[in-house]
Amino acid sequence: MEGQNDIGTLALTTSGVSLTSVIRTPLSEEHPEFSPDGRWLACQSNETGRMEVYLQRSGGPRQRVQMSRTGGTDPAWNPKGRELFYLSPDEAGTS
């Protein structure tokens, strides 16, 4: 693995364990969440200098889309897979 925190998957078989990199960059990627159907991967990354939530297809090209705009962490899918939730900074008290 390359970065501070990269994302990979483990395959457990009768012949052993294998690790496959899913996201491998010099950045810090954390808290991976696959969609219920396995087609999408959400995670948080410090690509912008602060943690933001990103979404990408779990297979194929690794193009990802930034989902949060003012910081975001801990992505979580709705059980039906049609909504993605995440925590964002508390903006209470700002005008």
N, CA, C and O atoms as a CHARMM CRD file, in Angstrom:
* protein
*
  380
    1    1 MET  N      0.83500  -1.17700   0.00000 PROA 1      0.00000
    2    1 MET  CA     0.00000   0.00000   0.00000 PROA 1      0.00000
    3    1 MET  C      0.88700   1.24900   0.00000 PROA 1      0.00000
    4    1 MET  O      2.00400   1.22300   0.51600 PROA 1      0.00000
    5    2 GLU  N      0.38500   2.33500  -0.57700 PROA 2      0.00000
    6    2 GLU  CA     1.22400   3.49300  -0.84200 PROA 2      0.00000
    7    2 GLU  C      1.00900   4.64700   0.13600 PROA 2      0.00000
    8    2 GLU  O      1.98200   5.18300   0.66700 PROA 2      0.00000
    9    3 GLY  N     -0.23400   5.03900   0.38600 PROA 3      0.00000
   10    3 GLY  CA    -0.50800   6.25600   1.13300 PROA 3      0.00000
   11    3 GLY  C     -0.57600   6.05300   2.63000 PROA 3      0.00000
   12    3 GLY  O     -0.27400   4.98000   3.15200 PROA 3      0.00000
   13    4 GLN  N     -0.98200   7.11600   3.30600 PROA 4      0.00000
   14    4 GLN  CA    -1.14800   7.06300   4.75100 PROA 4      0.00000
   15    4 GLN  C     -2.17000   5.99000   5.11800 PROA 4      0.00000
   16    4 GLN  O     -1.93900   5.17200   6.00800 PROA 4      0.00000
   17    5 ASN  N     -3.27700   6.00600   4.43200 PROA 5      0.00000
   18    5 ASN  CA    -4.33500   5.01300   4.59300 PROA 5      0.00000
   19    5 ASN  C     -4.90400   4.73900   3.20700 PROA 5      0.00000
   20    5 ASN  O     -5.53500   5.61500   2.61600 PROA 5      0.00000
   21    6 ASP  N     -4.69600   3.56300   2.69400 PROA 6      0.00000
   22    6 ASP  CA    -5.25800   3.15500   1.41000 PROA 6      0.00000
   23    6 ASP  C     -6.38800   2.17800   1.67000 PROA 6      0.00000
   24    6 ASP  O     -6.58700   1.74100   2.80300 PROA 6      0.00000
   25    7 ILE  N     -7.13200   1.83200   0.62000 PROA 7      0.00000
   26    7 ILE  CA    -8.27800   0.93900   0.74700 PROA 7      0.00000
   27    7 ILE  C     -8.04100  -0.29300  -0.10400 PROA 7      0.00000
   28    7 ILE  O     -7.64800  -0.19200  -1.26600 PROA 7      0.00000
   29    8 GLY  N     -8.27900  -1.44100   0.47500 PROA 8      0.00000
   30    8 GLY  CA    -8.11900  -2.70400  -0.23000 PROA 8      0.00000
   31    8 GLY  C     -9.17900  -3.68900   0.21400 PROA 8      0.00000
   32    8 GLY  O     -9.93600  -3.43100   1.15000 PROA 8      0.00000
   33    9 THR  N     -9.22600  -4.81800  -0.46800 PROA 9      0.00000
   34    9 THR  CA   -10.14200  -5.89400  -0.09200 PROA 9      0.00000
   35    9 THR  C     -9.32200  -7.14200   0.20400 PROA 9      0.00000
   36    9 THR  O     -8.25000  -7.35200  -0.36400 PROA 9      0.00000
   37   10 LEU  N     -9.84400  -7.95700   1.09700 PROA 10     0.00000
   38   10 LEU  CA    -9.23700  -9.23800   1.43000 PROA 10     0.00000
   39   10 LEU  C    -10.10800 -10.34400   0.87400 PROA 10     0.00000
   40   10 LEU  O    -11.33000 -10.31200   1.02300 PROA 10     0.00000
   41   11 ALA  N     -9.49600 -11.31100   0.24200 PROA 11     0.00000
   42   11 ALA  CA   -10.20900 -12.50100  -0.21800 PROA 11     0.00000
   43   11 ALA  C     -9.71800 -13.67400   0.61900 PROA 11     0.00000
   44   11 ALA  O     -8.52400 -13.97100   0.64500 PROA 11     0.00000
   45   12 LEU  N    -10.63400 -14.33200   1.29700 PROA 12     0.00000
   46   12 LEU  CA   -10.30300 -15.49400   2.11400 PROA 12     0.00000
   47   12 LEU  C    -10.72100 -16.75100   1.36600 PROA 12     0.00000
   48   12 LEU  O    -11.89400 -16.93000   1.03800 PROA 12     0.00000
   49   13 THR  N     -9.76300 -17.61100   1.10300 PROA 13     0.00000
   50   13 THR  CA   -10.04900 -18.86800   0.41700 PROA 13     0.00000
   51   13 THR  C     -9.41600 -20.00800   1.20200 PROA 13     0.00000
   52   13 THR  O     -8.70300 -19.78200   2.17900 PROA 13     0.00000
   53   14 THR  N     -9.67700 -21.20700   0.77500 PROA 14     0.00000
   54   14 THR  CA    -9.08100 -22.36200   1.44700 PROA 14     0.00000
   55   14 THR  C     -7.56700 -22.39800   1.26600 PROA 14     0.00000
   56   14 THR  O     -6.85900 -23.02300   2.05600 PROA 14     0.00000
   57   15 SER  N     -7.06800 -21.72700   0.22300 PROA 15     0.00000
   58   15 SER  CA    -5.61600 -21.71500  -0.01300 PROA 15     0.00000
   59   15 SER  C     -4.91000 -20.53000   0.64800 PROA 15     0.00000
   60   15 SER  O     -3.68400 -20.44100   0.58900 PROA 15     0.00000
   61   16 GLY  N     -5.65600 -19.62200   1.27400 PROA 16     0.00000
   62   16 GLY  CA    -5.01300 -18.51400   1.96800 PROA 16     0.00000
   63   16 GLY  C     -5.77000 -17.20600   1.83000 PROA 16     0.00000
   64   16 GLY  O     -6.97400 -17.17800   1.57100 PROA 16     0.00000
   65   17 VAL  N     -5.03000 -16.12700   2.01100 PROA 17     0.00000
   66   17 VAL  CA    -5.58900 -14.77700   1.98800 PROA 17     0.00000
   67   17 VAL  C     -4.86600 -13.97200   0.91700 PROA 17     0.00000
   68   17 VAL  O     -3.64600 -14.06200   0.78000 PROA 17     0.00000
   69   18 SER  N     -5.63200 -13.17600   0.15200 PROA 18     0.00000
   70   18 SER  CA    -4.99600 -12.28200  -0.81300 PROA 18     0.00000
   71   18 SER  C     -5.55900 -10.87700  -0.63200 PROA 18     0.00000
   72   18 SER  O     -6.74800 -10.70800  -0.36000 PROA 18     0.00000
   73   19 LEU  N     -4.70300  -9.87500  -0.78500 PROA 19     0.00000
   74   19 LEU  CA    -5.07500  -8.47600  -0.65400 PROA 19     0.00000
   75   19 LEU  C     -5.05300  -7.83300  -2.03300 PROA 19     0.00000
   76   19 LEU  O     -4.08400  -7.98400  -2.77600 PROA 19     0.00000
   77   20 THR  N     -6.11700  -7.12000  -2.37300 PROA 20     0.00000
   78   20 THR  CA    -6.20800  -6.39000  -3.62700 PROA 20     0.00000
   79   20 THR  C     -6.40900  -4.91700  -3.31500 PROA 20     0.00000
   80   20 THR  O     -7.32600  -4.57000  -2.57100 PROA 20     0.00000
   81   21 SER  N     -5.57200  -4.04000  -3.86600 PROA 21     0.00000
   82   21 SER  CA    -5.73600  -2.59900  -3.67400 PROA 21     0.00000
   83   21 SER  C     -6.94800  -2.12000  -4.45400 PROA 21     0.00000
   84   21 SER  O     -7.12300  -2.46600  -5.62200 PROA 21     0.00000
   85   22 VAL  N     -7.77700  -1.32800  -3.80800 PROA 22     0.00000
   86   22 VAL  CA    -8.92500  -0.70700  -4.46200 PROA 22     0.00000
   87   22 VAL  C     -8.60900   0.76500  -4.72400 PROA 22     0.00000
   88   22 VAL  O     -8.84700   1.26800  -5.82200 PROA 22     0.00000
   89   23 ILE  N     -8.08000   1.44600  -3.72400 PROA 23     0.00000
   90   23 ILE  CA    -7.61900   2.82400  -3.87400 PROA 23     0.00000
   91   23 ILE  C     -6.22000   2.89300  -3.28700 PROA 23     0.00000
   92   23 ILE  O     -6.00000   2.55300  -2.12400 PROA 23     0.00000
   93   24 ARG  N     -5.27800   3.34000  -4.11000 PROA 24     0.00000
   94   24 ARG  CA    -3.88200   3.41900  -3.67800 PROA 24     0.00000
   95   24 ARG  C     -3.30100   4.72500  -4.18400 PROA 24     0.00000
   96   24 ARG  O     -2.96700   4.85500  -5.36200 PROA 24     0.00000
   97   25 THR  N     -3.18400   5.68900  -3.28500 PROA 25     0.00000
   98   25 THR  CA    -2.65700   7.01000  -3.62600 PROA 25     0.00000
   99   25 THR  C     -1.75500   7.49200  -2.49800 PROA 25     0.00000
  100   25 THR  O     -1.69300   6.85100  -1.44900 PROA 25     0.00000
  101   26 PRO  N     -1.05200   8.60900  -2.69000 PROA 26     0.00000
  102   26 PRO  CA    -0.26100   9.18100  -1.60200 PROA 26     0.00000
  103   26 PRO  C     -1.14100   9.85900  -0.54200 PROA 26     0.00000
  104   26 PRO  O     -0.64200  10.26800   0.50700 PROA 26     0.00000
  105   27 LEU  N     -2.42900   9.97600  -0.80900 PROA 27     0.00000
  106   27 LEU  CA    -3.36600  10.62900   0.10400 PROA 27     0.00000
  107   27 LEU  C     -3.83000   9.65700   1.17800 PROA 27     0.00000
  108   27 LEU  O     -3.42000   8.49700   1.20700 PROA 27     0.00000
  109   28 SER  N     -4.68400  10.14700   2.05200 PROA 28     0.00000
  110   28 SER  CA    -5.27800   9.30200   3.08400 PROA 28     0.00000
  111   28 SER  C     -6.73500   9.02500   2.72000 PROA 28     0.00000
  112   28 SER  O     -7.55400   9.94400   2.70700 PROA 28     0.00000
  113   29 GLU  N     -7.06300   7.77500   2.42600 PROA 29     0.00000
  114   29 GLU  CA    -8.44900   7.36200   2.15800 PROA 29     0.00000
  115   29 GLU  C     -8.89100   6.46300   3.30700 PROA 29     0.00000
  116   29 GLU  O     -8.16500   5.56100   3.72300 PROA 29     0.00000
  117   30 GLU  N    -10.09300   6.72500   3.81200 PROA 30     0.00000
  118   30 GLU  CA   -10.56100   6.01000   4.99200 PROA 30     0.00000
  119   30 GLU  C    -12.05400   5.71800   4.89500 PROA 30     0.00000
  120   30 GLU  O    -12.75400   6.24800   4.03200 PROA 30     0.00000
  121   31 HSD  N    -12.51600   4.87500   5.78900 PROA 31     0.00000
  122   31 HSD  CA   -13.92300   4.53000   5.97400 PROA 31     0.00000
  123   31 HSD  C    -14.61800   4.12700   4.67000 PROA 31     0.00000
  124   31 HSD  O    -15.60300   4.75200   4.27600 PROA 31     0.00000
  125   32 PRO  N    -14.11400   3.09500   4.00300 PROA 32     0.00000
  126   32 PRO  CA   -14.76900   2.64500   2.76600 PROA 32     0.00000
  127   32 PRO  C    -16.13600   2.03300   3.05800 PROA 32     0.00000
  128   32 PRO  O    -16.31400   1.32900   4.05200 PROA 32     0.00000
  129   33 GLU  N    -17.08700   2.30800   2.19200 PROA 33     0.00000
  130   33 GLU  CA   -18.43000   1.73900   2.29200 PROA 33     0.00000
  131   33 GLU  C    -18.90000   1.34500   0.89800 PROA 33     0.00000
  132   33 GLU  O    -19.12800   2.20600   0.04800 PROA 33     0.00000
  133   34 PHE  N    -19.04400   0.04300   0.66300 PROA 34     0.00000
  134   34 PHE  CA   -19.59800  -0.42000  -0.60300 PROA 34     0.00000
  135   34 PHE  C    -21.11500  -0.30000  -0.55500 PROA 34     0.00000
  136   34 PHE  O    -21.73000  -0.53400   0.48600 PROA 34     0.00000
  137   35 SER  N    -21.71400   0.06400  -1.68500 PROA 35     0.00000
  138   35 SER  CA   -23.17400   0.11900  -1.76600 PROA 35     0.00000
  139   35 SER  C    -23.73800  -1.28400  -1.57500 PROA 35     0.00000
  140   35 SER  O    -23.03200  -2.26700  -1.80100 PROA 35     0.00000
  141   36 PRO  N    -25.00100  -1.39300  -1.16100 PROA 36     0.00000
  142   36 PRO  CA   -25.59400  -2.71600  -0.94400 PROA 36     0.00000
  143   36 PRO  C    -25.50100  -3.64800  -2.15700 PROA 36     0.00000
  144   36 PRO  O    -25.41000  -4.86300  -1.98700 PROA 36     0.00000
  145   37 ASP  N    -25.52100  -3.09800  -3.38200 PROA 37     0.00000
  146   37 ASP  CA   -25.41500  -3.95200  -4.56700 PROA 37     0.00000
  147   37 ASP  C    -23.95600  -4.16900  -5.00000 PROA 37     0.00000
  148   37 ASP  O    -23.69600  -4.89000  -5.96300 PROA 37     0.00000
  149   38 GLY  N    -23.00300  -3.54200  -4.28700 PROA 38     0.00000
  150   38 GLY  CA   -21.58500  -3.73000  -4.57500 PROA 38     0.00000
  151   38 GLY  C    -21.04800  -2.94600  -5.76100 PROA 38     0.00000
  152   38 GLY  O    -19.87500  -3.08100  -6.10900 PROA 38     0.00000
  153   39 ARG  N    -21.88700  -2.12800  -6.38700 PROA 39     0.00000
  154   39 ARG  CA   -21.46000  -1.41300  -7.59100 PROA 39     0.00000
  155   39 ARG  C    -20.71900  -0.11300  -7.30500 PROA 39     0.00000
  156   39 ARG  O    -19.98200   0.37100  -8.16400 PROA 39     0.00000
  157   40 TRP  N    -20.89600   0.45900  -6.12700 PROA 40     0.00000
  158   40 TRP  CA   -20.32200   1.76000  -5.79300 PROA 40     0.00000
  159   40 TRP  C    -19.50800   1.68000  -4.51400 PROA 40     0.00000
  160   40 TRP  O    -19.79000   0.87000  -3.63000 PROA 40     0.00000
  161   41 LEU  N    -18.49900   2.52700  -4.42800 PROA 41     0.00000
  162   41 LEU  CA   -17.67400   2.63800  -3.23300 PROA 41     0.00000
  163   41 LEU  C    -17.64300   4.09600  -2.81000 PROA 41     0.00000
  164   41 LEU  O    -17.28700   4.97200  -3.59800 PROA 41     0.00000
  165   42 ALA  N    -18.01400   4.35300  -1.56900 PROA 42     0.00000
  166   42 ALA  CA   -17.89600   5.68200  -0.97800 PROA 42     0.00000
  167   42 ALA  C    -16.77300   5.62900   0.04900 PROA 42     0.00000
  168   42 ALA  O    -16.57900   4.61300   0.71500 PROA 42     0.00000
  169   43 CYS  N    -16.04000   6.72100   0.17100 PROA 43     0.00000
  170   43 CYS  CA   -14.98100   6.79900   1.18000 PROA 43     0.00000
  171   43 CYS  C    -14.71300   8.26600   1.48100 PROA 43     0.00000
  172   43 CYS  O    -15.23200   9.16000   0.81200 PROA 43     0.00000
  173   44 GLN  N    -13.90200   8.49300   2.49000 PROA 44     0.00000
  174   44 GLN  CA   -13.45100   9.84900   2.76700 PROA 44     0.00000
  175   44 GLN  C    -11.98200   9.94700   2.43200 PROA 44     0.00000
  176   44 GLN  O    -11.23200   8.98400   2.59200 PROA 44     0.00000
  177   45 SER  N    -11.56200  11.13800   1.95800 PROA 45     0.00000
  178   45 SER  CA   -10.17100  11.36600   1.56400 PROA 45     0.00000
  179   45 SER  C     -9.78300  12.79800   1.88700 PROA 45     0.00000
  180   45 SER  O    -10.63100  13.69000   1.92300 PROA 45     0.00000
  181   46 ASN  N     -8.50000  13.01100   2.12100 PROA 46     0.00000
  182   46 ASN  CA    -7.99300  14.35600   2.39600 PROA 46     0.00000
  183   46 ASN  C     -7.41800  15.02500   1.14200 PROA 46     0.00000
  184   46 ASN  O     -6.50600  15.84600   1.23500 PROA 46     0.00000
  185   47 GLU  N     -7.94500  14.67700  -0.00700 PROA 47     0.00000
  186   47 GLU  CA    -7.44400  15.19300  -1.28700 PROA 47     0.00000
  187   47 GLU  C     -7.45900  16.71800  -1.35100 PROA 47     0.00000
  188   47 GLU  O     -6.56100  17.31200  -1.94800 PROA 47     0.00000
  189   48 THR  N     -8.45700  17.36300  -0.75100 PROA 48     0.00000
  190   48 THR  CA    -8.57000  18.82800  -0.80000 PROA 48     0.00000
  191   48 THR  C     -7.85800  19.50900   0.35600 PROA 48     0.00000
  192   48 THR  O     -7.86900  20.73600   0.44800 PROA 48     0.00000
  193   49 GLY  N     -7.24200  18.73800   1.23600 PROA 49     0.00000
  194   49 GLY  CA    -6.61100  19.31100   2.42000 PROA 49     0.00000
  195   49 GLY  C     -7.44800  19.10600   3.66700 PROA 49     0.00000
  196   49 GLY  O     -6.96100  19.30900   4.77900 PROA 49     0.00000
  197   50 ARG  N     -8.69800  18.70900   3.50000 PROA 50     0.00000
  198   50 ARG  CA    -9.56200  18.32600   4.61700 PROA 50     0.00000
  199   50 ARG  C    -10.34600  17.09800   4.17600 PROA 50     0.00000
  200   50 ARG  O    -10.43000  16.81200   2.98100 PROA 50     0.00000
  201   51 MET  N    -10.90300  16.39100   5.10200 PROA 51     0.00000
  202   51 MET  CA   -11.65700  15.18900   4.75100 PROA 51     0.00000
  203   51 MET  C    -12.93200  15.56500   3.99800 PROA 51     0.00000
  204   51 MET  O    -13.70300  16.41800   4.43800 PROA 51     0.00000
  205   52 GLU  N    -13.13500  14.91200   2.86000 PROA 52     0.00000
  206   52 GLU  CA   -14.34200  15.04500   2.03800 PROA 52     0.00000
  207   52 GLU  C    -14.78900  13.64100   1.67900 PROA 52     0.00000
  208   52 GLU  O    -13.99800  12.70000   1.74100 PROA 52     0.00000
  209   53 VAL  N    -16.04800  13.49200   1.30500 PROA 53     0.00000
  210   53 VAL  CA   -16.60700  12.19400   0.90500 PROA 53     0.00000
  211   53 VAL  C    -16.60200  12.10200  -0.61600 PROA 53     0.00000
  212   53 VAL  O    -16.99100  13.04000  -1.31100 PROA 53     0.00000
  213   54 TYR  N    -16.15200  10.94900  -1.12200 PROA 54     0.00000
  214   54 TYR  CA   -16.05700  10.69300  -2.56000 PROA 54     0.00000
  215   54 TYR  C    -16.82200   9.42600  -2.91100 PROA 54     0.00000
  216   54 TYR  O    -17.01800   8.54700  -2.07200 PROA 54     0.00000
  217   55 LEU  N    -17.24800   9.35000  -4.15600 PROA 55     0.00000
  218   55 LEU  CA   -17.98300   8.19800  -4.66500 PROA 55     0.00000
  219   55 LEU  C    -17.35600   7.76500  -5.98000 PROA 55     0.00000
  220   55 LEU  O    -17.02000   8.60000  -6.82000 PROA 55     0.00000
  221   56 GLN  N    -17.20000   6.45100  -6.15900 PROA 56     0.00000
  222   56 GLN  CA   -16.68200   5.90900  -7.41300 PROA 56     0.00000
  223   56 GLN  C    -17.26700   4.52600  -7.65100 PROA 56     0.00000
  224   56 GLN  O    -17.72900   3.86500  -6.72000 PROA 56     0.00000
  225   57 ARG  N    -17.24300   4.09400  -8.90700 PROA 57     0.00000
  226   57 ARG  CA   -17.65600   2.72500  -9.22200 PROA 57     0.00000
  227   57 ARG  C    -16.65600   1.76700  -8.59200 PROA 57     0.00000
  228   57 ARG  O    -15.46200   2.05800  -8.53500 PROA 57     0.00000
  229   58 SER  N    -17.13800   0.63800  -8.12600 PROA 58     0.00000
  230   58 SER  CA   -16.22600  -0.30200  -7.47100 PROA 58     0.00000
  231   58 SER  C    -15.40800  -1.11200  -8.47000 PROA 58     0.00000
  232   58 SER  O    -14.42400  -1.74000  -8.07800 PROA 58     0.00000
  233   59 GLY  N    -15.77800  -1.11900  -9.73000 PROA 59     0.00000
  234   59 GLY  CA   -15.00200  -1.78500 -10.77100 PROA 59     0.00000
  235   59 GLY  C    -14.77600  -0.82100 -11.91700 PROA 59     0.00000
  236   59 GLY  O    -15.46800   0.19200 -12.02300 PROA 59     0.00000
  237   60 GLY  N    -13.83100  -1.12100 -12.76500 PROA 60     0.00000
  238   60 GLY  CA   -13.58600  -0.26900 -13.92800 PROA 60     0.00000
  239   60 GLY  C    -12.73500   0.93200 -13.58700 PROA 60     0.00000
  240   60 GLY  O    -11.97200   0.89500 -12.62100 PROA 60     0.00000
  241   61 PRO  N    -12.85100   2.01400 -14.37200 PROA 61     0.00000
  242   61 PRO  CA   -12.02600   3.20200 -14.16100 PROA 61     0.00000
  243   61 PRO  C    -12.21400   3.76900 -12.75800 PROA 61     0.00000
  244   61 PRO  O    -13.30400   3.70700 -12.18900 PROA 61     0.00000
  245   62 ARG  N    -11.14700   4.31500 -12.21800 PROA 62     0.00000
  246   62 ARG  CA   -11.17500   4.81200 -10.84100 PROA 62     0.00000
  247   62 ARG  C    -11.51800   6.30200 -10.76200 PROA 62     0.00000
  248   62 ARG  O    -11.03600   6.99600  -9.86600 PROA 62     0.00000
  249   63 GLN  N    -12.33600   6.79700 -11.67800 PROA 63     0.00000
  250   63 GLN  CA   -12.76700   8.18800 -11.59400 PROA 63     0.00000
  251   63 GLN  C    -13.72100   8.31700 -10.41500 PROA 63     0.00000
  252   63 GLN  O    -14.64300   7.51800 -10.25300 PROA 63     0.00000
  253   64 ARG  N    -13.48700   9.32500  -9.60500 PROA 64     0.00000
  254   64 ARG  CA   -14.37200   9.50900  -8.46200 PROA 64     0.00000
  255   64 ARG  C    -14.91600  10.91300  -8.44500 PROA 64     0.00000
  256   64 ARG  O    -14.34000  11.83300  -9.02500 PROA 64     0.00000
  257   65 VAL  N    -16.04900  11.06300  -7.76400 PROA 65     0.00000
  258   65 VAL  CA   -16.76200  12.33000  -7.68700 PROA 65     0.00000
  259   65 VAL  C    -16.81000  12.75800  -6.23000 PROA 65     0.00000
  260   65 VAL  O    -17.13300  11.96400  -5.34600 PROA 65     0.00000
  261   66 GLN  N    -16.48700  14.01600  -5.99200 PROA 66     0.00000
  262   66 GLN  CA   -16.56800  14.54700  -4.63500 PROA 66     0.00000
  263   66 GLN  C    -18.03200  14.80200  -4.30200 PROA 66     0.00000
  264   66 GLN  O    -18.70400  15.55100  -5.01100 PROA 66     0.00000
  265   67 MET  N    -18.53300  14.19100  -3.23400 PROA 67     0.00000
  266   67 MET  CA   -19.93200  14.31700  -2.84300 PROA 67     0.00000
  267   67 MET  C    -20.14800  15.44200  -1.83100 PROA 67     0.00000
  268   67 MET  O    -21.16400  16.13400  -1.88900 PROA 67     0.00000
  269   68 SER  N    -19.21300  15.63200  -0.91300 PROA 68     0.00000
  270   68 SER  CA   -19.33900  16.70100   0.08300 PROA 68     0.00000
  271   68 SER  C    -18.64000  17.95100  -0.44400 PROA 68     0.00000
  272   68 SER  O    -17.76000  17.85700  -1.30000 PROA 68     0.00000
  273   69 ARG  N    -19.02000  19.09900   0.05400 PROA 69     0.00000
  274   69 ARG  CA   -18.42300  20.35100  -0.42700 PROA 69     0.00000
  275   69 ARG  C    -17.76600  21.16400   0.68800 PROA 69     0.00000
  276   69 ARG  O    -16.88900  21.98400   0.41600 PROA 69     0.00000
  277   70 THR  N    -18.17500  20.94900   1.92700 PROA 70     0.00000
  278   70 THR  CA   -17.62200  21.71900   3.04500 PROA 70     0.00000
  279   70 THR  C    -17.05400  20.79400   4.11300 PROA 70     0.00000
  280   70 THR  O    -17.09300  21.11200   5.30200 PROA 70     0.00000
  281   71 GLY  N    -16.53400  19.66400   3.69400 PROA 71     0.00000
  282   71 GLY  CA   -16.00800  18.66100   4.61300 PROA 71     0.00000
  283   71 GLY  C    -17.01400  17.54100   4.79500 PROA 71     0.00000
  284   71 GLY  O    -18.22300  17.77600   4.79700 PROA 71     0.00000
  285   72 GLY  N    -16.52100  16.34100   4.94600 PROA 72     0.00000
  286   72 GLY  CA   -17.40700  15.20100   5.15500 PROA 72     0.00000
  287   72 GLY  C    -16.63200  13.97900   5.59100 PROA 72     0.00000
  288   72 GLY  O    -15.49700  13.76100   5.16800 PROA 72     0.00000
  289   73 THR  N    -17.26500  13.17300   6.45500 PROA 73     0.00000
  290   73 THR  CA   -16.64600  11.95400   6.95500 PROA 73     0.00000
  291   73 THR  C    -17.69500  10.86500   7.12900 PROA 73     0.00000
  292   73 THR  O    -18.89700  11.12200   7.06400 PROA 73     0.00000
  293   74 ASP  N    -17.22400   9.66500   7.34700 PROA 74     0.00000
  294   74 ASP  CA   -18.04700   8.51300   7.73000 PROA 74     0.00000
  295   74 ASP  C    -19.24000   8.24900   6.80200 PROA 74     0.00000
  296   74 ASP  O    -20.38200   8.25200   7.26400 PROA 74     0.00000
  297   75 PRO  N    -19.00000   8.02200   5.50700 PROA 75     0.00000
  298   75 PRO  CA   -20.11400   7.73900   4.60500 PROA 75     0.00000
  299   75 PRO  C    -20.84000   6.45300   4.99500 PROA 75     0.00000
  300   75 PRO  O    -20.22900   5.50500   5.48700 PROA 75     0.00000
  301   76 ALA  N    -22.14300   6.43800   4.76900 PROA 76     0.00000
  302   76 ALA  CA   -22.97300   5.25900   5.06400 PROA 76     0.00000
  303   76 ALA  C    -24.12400   5.21800   4.06700 PROA 76     0.00000
  304   76 ALA  O    -24.72900   6.24400   3.75800 PROA 76     0.00000
  305   77 TRP  N    -24.41900   4.01900   3.56900 PROA 77     0.00000
  306   77 TRP  CA   -25.48300   3.83600   2.58000 PROA 77     0.00000
  307   77 TRP  C    -26.81200   3.54500   3.25600 PROA 77     0.00000
  308   77 TRP  O    -26.86600   2.88000   4.29100 PROA 77     0.00000
  309   78 ASN  N    -27.87800   4.04900   2.66000 PROA 78     0.00000
  310   78 ASN  CA   -29.22100   3.61000   3.00400 PROA 78     0.00000
  311   78 ASN  C    -29.28300   2.13000   2.63100 PROA 78     0.00000
  312   78 ASN  O    -28.71500   1.75000   1.60600 PROA 78     0.00000
  313   79 PRO  N    -29.94500   1.27800   3.41400 PROA 79     0.00000
  314   79 PRO  CA   -29.98700  -0.15500   3.10200 PROA 79     0.00000
  315   79 PRO  C    -30.47800  -0.48400   1.68800 PROA 79     0.00000
  316   79 PRO  O    -30.10000  -1.51800   1.13700 PROA 79     0.00000
  317   80 LYS  N    -31.31300   0.37600   1.09000 PROA 80     0.00000
  318   80 LYS  CA   -31.78400   0.13400  -0.28400 PROA 80     0.00000
  319   80 LYS  C    -30.75300   0.58700  -1.31300 PROA 80     0.00000
  320   80 LYS  O    -30.88400   0.27100  -2.49500 PROA 80     0.00000
  321   81 GLY  N    -29.72800   1.32500  -0.88000 PROA 81     0.00000
  322   81 GLY  CA   -28.64600   1.72700  -1.76900 PROA 81     0.00000
  323   81 GLY  C    -28.92100   2.92000  -2.63800 PROA 81     0.00000
  324   81 GLY  O    -28.13700   3.20900  -3.54200 PROA 81     0.00000
  325   82 ARG  N    -29.99500   3.62000  -2.40500 PROA 82     0.00000
  326   82 ARG  CA   -30.32500   4.77000  -3.24900 PROA 82     0.00000
  327   82 ARG  C    -29.93400   6.10400  -2.62900 PROA 82     0.00000
  328   82 ARG  O    -30.07500   7.14800  -3.26500 PROA 82     0.00000
  329   83 GLU  N    -29.44400   6.07900  -1.39100 PROA 83     0.00000
  330   83 GLU  CA   -29.01600   7.29400  -0.72000 PROA 83     0.00000
  331   83 GLU  C    -27.69100   7.04900  -0.01400 PROA 83     0.00000
  332   83 GLU  O    -27.43500   5.96100   0.50200 PROA 83     0.00000
  333   84 LEU  N    -26.85800   8.07800  -0.00200 PROA 84     0.00000
  334   84 LEU  CA   -25.58500   8.03900   0.70100 PROA 84     0.00000
  335   84 LEU  C    -25.61100   9.14300   1.74300 PROA 84     0.00000
  336   84 LEU  O    -25.89200  10.29900   1.42500 PROA 84     0.00000
  337   85 PHE  N    -25.32000   8.79000   2.97600 PROA 85     0.00000
  338   85 PHE  CA   -25.28400   9.75100   4.06800 PROA 85     0.00000
  339   85 PHE  C    -23.84200   9.93700   4.52200 PROA 85     0.00000
  340   85 PHE  O    -23.01600   9.04000   4.34900 PROA 85     0.00000
  341   86 TYR  N    -23.53700  11.08600   5.09600 PROA 86     0.00000
  342   86 TYR  CA   -22.22500  11.32400   5.68200 PROA 86     0.00000
  343   86 TYR  C    -22.34400  12.44400   6.71200 PROA 86     0.00000
  344   86 TYR  O    -23.31100  13.20600   6.71200 PROA 86     0.00000
  345   87 LEU  N    -21.35300  12.52900   7.58000 PROA 87     0.00000
  346   87 LEU  CA   -21.29800  13.59600   8.56500 PROA 87     0.00000
  347   87 LEU  C    -20.59400  14.79300   7.95400 PROA 87     0.00000
  348   87 LEU  O    -19.60600  14.64600   7.23500 PROA 87     0.00000
  349   88 SER  N    -21.11100  15.98300   8.24600 PROA 88     0.00000
  350   88 SER  CA   -20.46800  17.21700   7.77800 PROA 88     0.00000
  351   88 SER  C    -20.24500  18.13100   8.98200 PROA 88     0.00000
  352   88 SER  O    -20.89200  17.97000  10.01600 PROA 88     0.00000
  353   89 PRO  N    -19.32500  19.09400   8.84500 PROA 89     0.00000
  354   89 PRO  CA   -19.06000  19.99900   9.97600 PROA 89     0.00000
  355   89 PRO  C    -20.32900  20.74300  10.39300 PROA 89     0.00000
  356   89 PRO  O    -21.18000  21.07100   9.56600 PROA 89     0.00000
  357   90 ASP  N    -20.42600  20.99500  11.67700 PROA 90     0.00000
  358   90 ASP  CA   -21.56600  21.73700  12.21900 PROA 90     0.00000
  359   90 ASP  C    -21.41000  23.20200  11.82700 PROA 90     0.00000
  360   90 ASP  O    -20.43900  23.85700  12.20800 PROA 90     0.00000
  361   91 GLU  N    -22.37300  23.70800  11.06700 PROA 91     0.00000
  362   91 GLU  CA   -22.32600  25.09800  10.64000 PROA 91     0.00000
  363   91 GLU  C    -23.27000  25.97900  11.45300 PROA 91     0.00000
  364   91 GLU  O    -23.55800  27.11200  11.06700 PROA 91     0.00000
  365   92 ALA  N    -23.74900  25.45300  12.58000 PROA 92     0.00000
  366   92 ALA  CA   -24.64400  26.23200  13.44000 PROA 92     0.00000
  367   92 ALA  C    -23.92600  27.48400  13.92000 PROA 92     0.00000
  368   92 ALA  O    -22.74100  27.44700  14.25100 PROA 92     0.00000
  369   93 GLY  N    -24.63900  28.56200  13.95100 PROA 93     0.00000
  370   93 GLY  CA   -24.07800  29.81200  14.43700 PROA 93     0.00000
  371   93 GLY  C    -23.38500  30.63700  13.37200 PROA 93     0.00000
  372   93 GLY  O    -22.87500  31.71800  13.66600 PROA 93     0.00000
  373   94 THR  N    -23.35700  30.14500  12.12800 PROA 94     0.00000
  374   94 THR  CA   -22.75000  30.95100  11.06200 PROA 94     0.00000
  375   94 THR  C    -23.82700  31.72400  10.34900 PROA 94     0.00000
  376   94 THR  O    -24.97600  31.28600  10.29700 PROA 94     0.00000
  377   95 SER  N    -23.47600  32.86100   9.80100 PROA 95     0.00000
  378   95 SER  CA   -24.44700  33.68500   9.08800 PROA 95     0.00000
  379   95 SER  C    -24.12100  33.71600   7.62300 PROA 95     0.00000
  380   95 SER  O    -24.82600  34.36100   6.84700 PROA 95     0.00000
